[in-house]
């Protein structure tokens, strides 16, 4: 990577960063495995570090799902929120 002015940078560093960012969006383990071409759950788990960004992405996705269900008018939003 010296050609681009980053002599200590390796291709694997870029791959790792990309997959860490993908994991932070809330990507599932299966999504990460397919994205990086790993057959091993253990190898893909490297990218599943808990992070505030990942938790925020999951919370936002859940919020959007509940709000969309509520807008459908089919009563499913209440079913998502009820526990008993």
C-alpha positions in Angstrom: 0.0 0.0 0.0 3.0 2.2 -0.2 1.8 3.3 -3.7 -1.1 5.1 -2.0 1.0 6.7 0.7 0.1 4.3 3.5 3.1 1.9 3.7 2.0 0.2 6.9 -1.5 -0.5 5.6 -2.4 -4.0 4.4 -5.4 -5.3 2.4 -6.5 -7.3 5.4 -6.7 -4.1 7.4 -9.2 -2.7 4.9 -11.2 -6.0 4.9 -11.2 -6.0 8.7 -12.4 -2.4 8.9 -15.1 -3.0 6.4 -16.4 -6.0 8.3 -16.2 -4.2 11.6 -18.4 -1.4 10.2 -20.8 -3.9 8.7 -21.1 -5.6 12.1 -21.8 -2.2 13.7 -24.8 -1.8 11.4 -26.4 -4.8 13.1 -25.5 -7.3 10.4 -26.2 -10.9 11.5 -23.5 -13.4 11.9 -24.7 -15.2 8.8 -24.5 -11.9 6.9 -20.9 -11.4 8.0 -20.0 -15.0 7.1 -21.4 -14.5 3.6 -19.8 -11.1 3.2 -16.3 -12.3 4.1 -16.6 -15.8 2.7 -16.1 -17.6 5.9 -17.6 -21.0 6.6 -16.6 -20.9 10.2 -18.7 -19.1 12.8 -15.6 -18.7 14.9 -13.8 -16.8 12.2 -16.8 -14.5 11.6 -17.2 -13.9 15.4 -14.1 -11.7 15.3 -16.2 -8.9 13.8 -19.1 -9.3 16.3 -17.5 -7.1 19.0 -20.2 -5.4 21.1 -20.3 -1.7 20.4 -22.5 1.2 21.1 -22.9 1.7 17.3 -24.1 -1.8 16.8 -26.5 -1.6 19.6 -27.8 1.7 18.4 -28.3 0.3 14.9 -30.3 -2.6 16.3 -32.4 -0.3 18.4 -33.1 1.9 15.4 -34.1 -1.0 13.3 -36.4 -2.4 16.0 -38.0 1.1 16.4 -38.6 1.4 12.7 -40.1 -2.1 12.5 -42.5 -1.3 15.3 -43.4 2.1 13.9 -44.0 0.6 10.4 -46.2 -2.1 11.9 -48.2 0.5 13.8 -48.7 2.5 10.5 -50.0 -0.7 8.8 -53.1 -0.5 10.9 -53.2 -4.3 11.2 -52.8 -4.3 15.0 -49.4 -6.1 14.8 -47.6 -3.3 16.7 -49.4 -4.1 19.9 -48.6 -7.7 19.5 -44.9 -6.8 19.3 -45.1 -4.8 22.5 -47.2 -7.1 24.6 -45.6 -9.6 27.0 -48.6 -11.2 28.5 
